[in-house]
């Protein structure tokens, strides 16, 4: 059972179950084609042993028609069966890509922080294409080979059982070779996938930073690295191809020896009048038909191992579990309760690192304007991400609206809490559509009002149809400050109950930064505003300033009180306008 249905096939079969009707139709076409293939050798036997000696022209025409119908019918059924399978497998590939994307969308920030984008993209390309090939071409070929071998061997037994017995030794020889090369081919196929994935990650990083690479004069080192990765890929592929060729040649040697022995035995039986010449010709034709799928089976086995490697690659992604998961009994946030934030005994650390955050107690009331400041590595951004539940705490709890965020549905939490990073994502679409991502029902007046509030007036009064200007890939046609302003405008259209800005105004000049923050405060009077910043002067007006050092809060109060009583805060102010 394990040899007939390896784990890769057992994983794949449920994915193709919805296309079972198409696959059954294809199987029936392949079966019919294999049966029609018997028409030629039996007609040849009839032609040589009966029709030609009798010089019967009428039967000659019938035999020729049968041979023609056999060839043409076989071609039609194979073509139609191939189309059915192609359609089924392309649908399966589409479903696989959608499922894979959906699974990646469910994973946590921690996974994306440690995984290169190229490695994330690779499974969508070559592995799924390989699986599609398996379904559209390789699997039908395997089925065709199996059916052809079974039907052909049955016909050979019907023609002459003694000659057919000479074929049986091929089976254990083939199985022995298959067992000997199976692990080696599978290991090499996995190494090919790994090498391709590494190059894909390198290429994505290289192309996304090519301008910086040119400016740093690192083009030649990068090209050397690319050559090394491509050479590694080439060497592994070469080893896989060489092993497959040795496997194929060894298998063909066994089959060729069987053919020679069978022809010798059949000729000897003709000499002794135990076999007719027509039967020998028909038997040889059947043997060639048997030889072709067996030869193809050698190549298909090597290719199937590459397909199984692709299945393992895809399956490994689906087996990754999200660190931040929604509980089965999770409930939406209660909209009637104030969105107070309470942290109780919170500690958190990244993998294999010491504790980054340690907060025994913290409370942020609804509507408060709170700044989180501190030196680099103090844990400011980590705290902001914990509040947005991009990560889960190691111990303790974070409570919003009276509920532990781990017991809240992610959809309702994402609706209530809006987190903006320092480098927010803008999409390759129009300005208006970029903003409407936050609120599909936003009117044109609301979009314009949001742009007005953040100071992006050039898209309002610059020239006609400014809202339809396309944001280029990577927002390359916008300055860093404009990208941040647009992300803030998008957040305003959501009207979140809690807005967290993780240095989202860092690219603005100090005067503009202060003006934008106060604008946000006025536009969202009932929402809680949490701002992570290095610039104390820009947030001195806020209700509270949380000063962090080494993952702990060492100061909590307004600007006046902290300046007078907190030595850490006084030291931070001395650093000046550049921030702390």
VOVOTI-491395 format. One record per residue (C-alpha): z, x, y; residue in three letters. Coordinates in steps of 0.05 Angstrom, whole numbers, padded with zeros to 5 digits, always signed. Each point is the difference from the previous one (the first is absolute). Layout:
N
ZXYALA ...
END
This chain:
580
+00000+00000+00000UNK +00017+00054+00051UNK -00067+00035-00014UNK -00039-00065+00007UNK +00037-00023+00063UNK +00027+00060+00040UNK +00051-00015+00055UNK -00054+00006+00054UNK -00040-00057-00032UNK +00063-00042-00010UNK +00014+00008+00075UNK -00072-00016+00019UNK -00012-00060-00045UNK +00044-00049+00039UNK -00037+00020+00064UNK -00067-00022-00031UNK +00026-00063-00033UNK -00025-00045+00056UNK -00071+00024-00014UNK +00005-00013-00075UNK -00057-00050-00002UNK -00049+00050+00029UNK +00023+00054-00048UNK -00007-00048-00060UNK -00070-00018+00023UNK -00018+00074+00006UNK +00029+00013-00069UNK -00043-00055-00031UNK -00061+00029+00034UNK +00015+00068-00029UNK +00012-00029-00069UNK -00067-00036+00003UNK -00035+00064+00023UNK +00029+00038-00059UNK -00023-00053-00049UNK -00070+00000+00030UNK -00002+00075-00009UNK -00001-00010-00075UNK -00068-00034+00006UNK -00038+00066+00009UNK +00023+00039-00062UNK -00005-00060-00047UNK -00069-00017+00028UNK -00021+00073-00010UNK +00023-00004-00073UNK -00039-00065-00009UNK -00061+00032+00034UNK +00000+00064-00042UNK +00018-00030-00068UNK -00038-00066+00002UNK -00047-00012+00058UNK -00038+00066+00004UNK -00012+00005-00076UNK -00025-00072-00001UNK -00041+00010+00064UNK +00024-00069+00025UNK -00021-00006+00073UNK +00037-00066+00011UNK +00067+00028-00023UNK -00015+00064+00040UNK -00004-00042+00064UNK +00065-00035-00018UNK +00036+00066-00012UNK -00025+00029+00066UNK +00024-00062+00036UNK +00068+00005-00033UNK +00006+00074+00021UNK -00021-00017+00072UNK +00049-00059+00003UNK +00055+00045-00028UNK -00010+00053+00054UNK -00010-00048+00058UNK +00055-00048-00020UNK +00048+00059-00008UNK -00018+00025+00070UNK +00010-00069+00032UNK +00067-00013-00034UNK +00025+00070+00018UNK -00021-00008+00073UNK +00032-00069+00007UNK +00063+00022-00036UNK +00004+00060+00046UNK -00007-00045+00061UNK +00057-00045-00023UNK +00046+00059-00011UNK -00020+00032+00066UNK +00018-00064+00037UNK +00066-00006-00036UNK +00021+00072+00012UNK -00020+00000+00074UNK +00044-00061+00009UNK +00056+00036-00037UNK -00009+00062+00045UNK +00004-00044+00062UNK +00064-00032-00026UNK +00029+00068-00018UNK -00012+00027+00070UNK +00032-00061+00031UNK +00060+00004-00047UNK +00007+00074+00013UNK -00001-00010+00076UNK +00050-00057-00007UNK +00047+00045-00041UNK -00005+00057+00051UNK +00015-00050+00055UNK +00064-00018-00036UNK +00026+00072-00004UNK +00052+00028+00048UNK -00007+00049+00058UNK +00032+00054-00042UNK -00059+00003-00048UNK -00051+00005+00057UNK +00040+00053+00035UNK -00006+00047-00059UNK -00070-00018-00025UNK -00064+00027+00032UNK -00050-00052+00022UNK -00055+00032-00041UNK +00042-00010-00063UNK +00010-00073+00019UNK -00074-00010+00009UNK -00025+00035-00063UNK +00018-00054-00051UNK -00043-00050+00038UNK -00062+00043-00009UNK -00015+00041-00062UNK +00051-00028-00050UNK -00019-00073+00012UNK -00074+00019-00001UNK +00012+00034-00067UNK +00034-00062-00027UNK -00059-00042+00026UNK -00048+00046-00037UNK +00042-00009-00062UNK -00007-00075+00004UNK -00072-00004+00023UNK -00032+00055-00042UNK +00048+00038-00045UNK +00035-00059-00033UNK -00065-00037-00016UNK -00027+00066-00028UNK +00062+00007-00044UNK -00006-00072-00023UNK -00074+00009-00012UNK +00014+00062-00041UNK +00054-00033-00041UNK -00043-00062-00013UNK -00062+00042-00015UNK +00038+00044-00049UNK +00029-00059-00037UNK -00065-00040-00004UNK -00043+00060-00015UNK +00046+00027-00055UNK +00002-00070-00032UNK -00076-00001-00001UNK -00001+00070-00030UNK +00046-00022-00056UNK -00046-00060-00012UNK -00060+00047-00005UNK +00033+00050-00047UNK +00074+00008-00013UNK -00006+00071-00029UNK -00033+00027+00063UNK +00050-00037+00044UNK +00057+00035-00036UNK -00026+00066+00027UNK +00017-00024+00071UNK +00074-00012-00015UNK +00022+00074+00005UNK -00022-00001+00073UNK +00058-00048+00017UNK +00059+00046-00017UNK -00036+00059+00030UNK -00009-00038+00066UNK +00072-00024+00000UNK +00025+00072-00012UNK -00040+00026+00058UNK +00023-00057+00044UNK +00072+00015-00017UNK -00009+00074+00013UNK -00031-00008+00069UNK +00035-00063+00025UNK +00060+00033+00034UNK -00040+00057+00029UNK -00052-00046+00032UNK +00055-00047+00026UNK +00040+00057+00031UNK -00062+00029+00034UNK -00019-00069+00027UNK +00069-00007+00031UNK -00007+00069+00031UNK -00067-00020+00030UNK +00032-00061+00033UNK +00057+00043+00028UNK -00048+00051+00028UNK -00043-00053+00033UNK +00061-00033+00029UNK +00024+00066+00030UNK -00068+00012+00033UNK -00002-00071+00026UNK +00068+00010+00034UNK -00022+00066+00030UNK -00066-00029+00025UNK +00035-00060+00033UNK +00049+00046+00036UNK -00055+00049+00019UNK -00047-00052+00030UNK +00056-00036+00037UNK +00022+00065+00033UNK -00066+00036+00007UNK +00004+00008+00076UNK +00068+00033-00006UNK -00026+00044-00056UNK -00057+00024+00045UNK +00047+00013+00059UNK +00048+00039-00045UNK -00059+00041-00028UNK +00018-00022-00071UNK -00070-00022-00021UNK -00011+00059-00048UNK +00069-00005-00033UNK -00010-00074-00010UNK -00069+00011-00030UNK +00030+00052-00046UNK +00052-00050-00022UNK -00055-00052-00011UNK -00039+00049-00043UNK +00062+00014-00041UNK +00013-00073-00012UNK -00073-00015-00016UNK -00002+00060-00046UNK +00061-00025-00037UNK -00033-00068-00008UNK -00064+00032-00024UNK +00035+00044-00051UNK +00039-00059-00029UNK -00063-00043-00002UNK -00038+00057-00033UNK +00055+00007-00053UNK -00003-00075-00012UNK -00076+00001-00006UNK +00002+00061-00046UNK +00052-00032-00045UNK -00040-00064-00003UNK -00064+00039-00017UNK +00035+00037-00057UNK +00027-00066-00025UNK -00069-00031+00003UNK -00035+00059-00033UNK +00052+00003-00056UNK -00007-00074-00013UNK -00076+00003+00001UNK +00001+00056-00051UNK +00037-00044-00048UNK -00048-00058+00011UNK -00062+00044-00005UNK +00025+00027-00066UNK +00010-00071-00025UNK -00071-00019+00020UNK -00029+00061-00036UNK +00040-00015-00063UNK -00020-00073+00001UNK -00074+00015+00008UNK +00003+00051-00056UNK +00035-00050-00046UNK -00049-00056+00019UNK -00061+00044-00012UNK +00027+00020-00068UNK +00009-00074-00017UNK -00072-00014+00021UNK -00023+00057-00046UNK +00036-00035-00058UNK -00028-00069+00020UNK +00070-00025+00015UNK -00019-00016+00072UNK -00064-00022+00034UNK -00030+00038+00058UNK +00007-00062+00045UNK +00074-00005-00017UNK +00009+00074+00016UNK -00036-00008+00067UNK +00041-00062+00016UNK +00064+00035-00020UNK -00017+00060+00043UNK -00014-00046+00059UNK +00067-00032-00010UNK +00033+00068-00006UNK -00031+00020+00067UNK +00026-00064+00030UNK +00068+00017-00029UNK -00006+00072+00025UNK -00015-00020+00072UNK +00063-00041+00013UNK +00043+00052-00037UNK -00030+00055+00044UNK +00012-00042+00061UNK +00071-00014-00024UNK +00016+00074+00008UNK -00021-00001+00073UNK +00034-00067+00012UNK +00065+00025-00028UNK +00002+00058+00050UNK -00018-00048+00056UNK +00052-00051-00024UNK +00054+00054+00007UNK -00019+00009+00073UNK +00004-00075+00009UNK +00068-00002-00033UNK +00022+00055+00047UNK -00022-00044+00059UNK +00039-00058-00030UNK +00062+00045-00004UNK -00011+00019+00073UNK -00003-00073+00022UNK +00057-00020-00045UNK +00045+00055+00028UNK -00009-00030+00070UNK +00018-00070-00024UNK +00062+00029-00033UNK +00027+00025+00066UNK +00057-00045+00022UNK +00017-00015+00072UNK +00065+00029+00025UNK +00008-00060+00047UNK -00006-00062-00043UNK +00010-00074+00013UNK +00054-00031-00042UNK -00018-00061-00042UNK +00053-00041+00036UNK -00019+00025+00070UNK +00002-00051+00056UNK -00032-00002+00069UNK +00041+00019+00060UNK +00036-00060+00030UNK -00037-00013+00067UNK +00059-00039+00026UNK +00048+00059-00003UNK +00004+00054+00053UNK -00035+00064-00020UNK +00061+00045+00003UNK -00007+00066-00036UNK +00060+00027-00038UNK +00004+00066-00039UNK +00058+00008-00048UNK +00014+00066-00035UNK -00073+00021+00002UNK -00023+00066-00030UNK -00071+00022-00016UNK -00036+00063-00021UNK -00071+00016-00018UNK -00015+00025-00070UNK +00036+00065-00019UNK +00029+00007+00070UNK +00070-00004+00027UNK +00022-00064+00035UNK -00043-00012+00062UNK +00038-00062+00026UNK +00074-00015-00003UNK +00022-00060+00042UNK +00067-00033-00018UNK -00009-00059+00048UNK -00050-00022+00053UNK -00015-00067+00032UNK -00059-00017+00045UNK +00002-00070+00029UNK -00061-00045+00011UNK -00034+00014+00066UNK +00032+00069+00010UNK -00041+00058+00027UNK +00020+00060-00042UNK -00027+00071+00004UNK +00008+00050-00057UNK -00001+00072+00025UNK +00016+00068-00028UNK -00031+00067-00018UNK -00056+00009-00051UNK +00024-00012-00071UNK +00060-00041+00023UNK -00023-00061-00040UNK -00026-00044+00056UNK -00066-00020-00032UNK +00033-00007-00068UNK +00050-00049+00028UNK -00057-00039+00033UNK -00038-00004-00066UNK +00063-00023-00037UNK +00007-00057+00051UNK -00072-00021-00015UNK +00013+00009-00075UNK -00054+00052-00010UNK +00053+00033-00043UNK +00062-00028-00035UNK +00068+00030+00011UNK +00033+00040-00055UNK +00067-00034+00012UNK +00028-00052+00047UNK -00041-00056+00030UNK -00041-00020+00060UNK +00010-00072+00020UNK -00046-00040+00045UNK +00014-00072+00018UNK +00058+00000-00048UNK -00042+00022-00061UNK -00006+00067-00034UNK -00072+00021+00012UNK -00008+00014-00074UNK +00011-00074-00014UNK -00051-00022+00052UNK -00074-00013-00015UNK -00043+00057+00026UNK -00047-00049+00034UNK +00054-00032+00042UNK +00031+00069+00016UNK -00068+00027+00022UNK -00009-00061+00044UNK +00067+00008+00034UNK +00002+00076+00005UNK -00058+00039+00031UNK +00001+00076-00008UNK -00048+00043+00040UNK -00006+00075-00016UNK -00018+00055+00049UNK -00072+00001-00025UNK -00016-00074-00012UNK -00061-00020-00040UNK -00060-00030+00037UNK -00059-00027-00039UNK -00075+00010+00006UNK -00013-00067+00033UNK +00000-00031+00070UNK +00058+00005+00047UNK +00012-00075-00004UNK -00002+00000-00076UNK +00048+00059-00002UNK +00050-00040+00039UNK -00011-00064-00039UNK +00021+00035-00064UNK +00071-00016+00022UNK -00016-00073+00015UNK -00065-00030-00024UNK +00013-00062+00042UNK +00008+00038+00065UNK -00042-00029+00056UNK -00043+00041+00046UNK +00050-00011+00056UNK +00057+00027-00044UNK -00041+00062-00019UNK -00015+00014+00073UNK +00072-00011+00020UNK +00024+00051-00053UNK -00050+00052+00025UNK +00022-00014+00072UNK +00073+00010-00017UNK -00011+00069-00032UNK -00046+00023+00056UNK -00067+00001-00038UNK -00038-00031+00057UNK -00064+00037-00014UNK -00013-00048-00057UNK +00009-00058+00047UNK -00036+00021+00064UNK -00041+00060-00021UNK -00066-00034-00017UNK -00025-00063-00035UNK +00021-00011-00072UNK +00052+00056+00004UNK +00042-00037-00052UNK -00058+00008-00049UNK -00001+00076+00008UNK +00006+00030-00070UNK +00057+00047-00015UNK -00032+00059-00033UNK +00026+00029-00067UNK +00066+00034+00013UNK +00000-00033+00069UNK -00037+00062+00024UNK -00025-00037+00063UNK +00071-00013+00023UNK +00052+00048+00026UNK +00067+00007-00036UNK +00034-00040+00054UNK -00052-00055-00004UNK +00009-00004-00075UNK +00074-00009+00008UNK -00009-00052+00055UNK -00048-00040-00043UNK +00048+00001-00059UNK +00055-00026+00045UNK -00045-00055+00027UNK -00015-00019-00072UNK +00074-00003-00015UNK +00012-00045+00061UNK -00048-00051-00029UNK +00045-00005-00061UNK +00061-00016+00042UNK +00046+00034-00051UNK +00074-00015-00002UNK +00014+00075-00007UNK -00048+00052+00029UNK +00010+00073-00021UNK -00038+00053+00038UNK +00004+00067-00037UNK -00022+00045+00058UNK -00058-00047+00011UNK +00000+00016+00074UNK +00004+00076-00009UNK -00071+00012+00024UNK +00012-00035+00066UNK +00023+00038+00061UNK +00074-00012+00017UNK -00013-00050+00057UNK -00049-00040-00043UNK +00047+00002-00060UNK +00057-00029+00040UNK -00045-00054+00030UNK -00028-00020-00069UNK +00069-00004-00031UNK +00026-00044+00056UNK -00062-00043-00005UNK +00013-00010-00075UNK +00072-00019+00016UNK -00024-00053+00049UNK -00055-00026-00046UNK +00048-00009-00060UNK +00065-00023+00034UNK +00031-00029-00064UNK -00023+00055-00048UNK +00039+00062-00020UNK -00032+00064+00024UNK +00014+00066-00036UNK -00033+00062+00030UNK +00000+00069-00033UNK -00011+00052+00054UNK +00011+00072+00023UNK +00000-00018+00073UNK +00068-00025+00022UNK -00021-00012+00072UNK -00050-00053-00024UNK +00053-00041-00035UNK +00059+00011+00046UNK -00005-00074+00021UNK +00009-00027-00070UNK +00062-00037-00024UNK +00019+00054-00051UNK -00020+00070-00019UNK +00014+00024-00071UNK +00004+00076-00001UNK -00013+00030-00069UNK +00013+00069-00029UNK -00009+00020-00073UNK -00007-00072-00023UNK +00062-00026+00034UNK +00012-00039+00064UNK +00040+00045+00047UNK -00007-00044+00062UNK -00006-00075+00012UNK +00002-00030+00070UNK -00038-00008+00064UNK -00027+00056+00042UNK +00058+00002+00050UNK +00055+00000-00052UNK -00033+00051-00046UNK -00015+00047+00058UNK +00073-00002+00021UNK +00033+00005-00068UNK -00047+00028-00054UNK -00012+00076-00001UNK -00060-00008-00045UNK -00032-00047+00049UNK +00015+00045+00059UNK -00031+00058-00037UNK -00062-00042-00014UNK -00007-00018+00073UNK +00002+00073+00019UNK -00063+00014-00040UNK -00038-00039+00052UNK -00060-00044+00004UNK -00033+00031-00061UNK +00049-00039-00044UNK +00049+00023-00053UNK 
END
